[in-house]
Amino acid sequence: MTKRRIKGEGSVYRRKDGRCMGEYVGANGRKRYVSGKTRPEIRQKLCKLLEDRDAGIAFDSGGLTVERYMYRWLESIHDKVRPGTFKPYEAITRLHIKPTLGSTKLEKLTALQLEELYCQKLNEGLSARRVRYIYVTIRKALKDAVRLQVLSRNVWGAPIPPDQRRSQLLLKKP
């Protein structure tokens, strides 16, 4: 006789291609899925996800792109920062972040993508100081995303922003 799981515990099943799938209800009430090779692996993942959900630390960016999140973030900080601080944040988002990372899903953003952005901007001729402003803007926005539990981890800490003195020396080489 098979044992039935308790309601809300999630379900585990095998697909036609042989992979196991787990299904559970996320923090926002939507069905979420997790996949793996074996049933015990899926059960373990489901237990962890359900514990996080019940503890209130379920992270769900809801499919937000970097562009949509950045504009929401700008709206949320508009009244909290001075106009002299807000203007550069908005300009950097509009001119540098949106064209390069805008279509990337926020939860899929990686440190490698951020490092590539910094290198690309340096190669386009932006000063190291301007690229550092881009770094600071992304750092602040992603730090707030973690604080608001939109993201589970912050990727801004891994990439290293350009050093102003070092990049000036690189540019002066004959």
Buried (B, 14 or more C-beta within 10 A) or exposed (E): EEEEEEEEEBEBEEEEEEEBBBBBBBBEEEEBEBEBEEEEBBBEBBBEBBEBBEEEEBBBBEEBBBBBBBBBBBEEBEEEEEEEEBEBBBEBBBEBBBEBBBEBEBBEBEBEBBBBBBEEBBEEEBBBEBBBBBBBBBBBBBBBBBEEBBBBEBBBEEBEBBEEEEBEEEEEEE
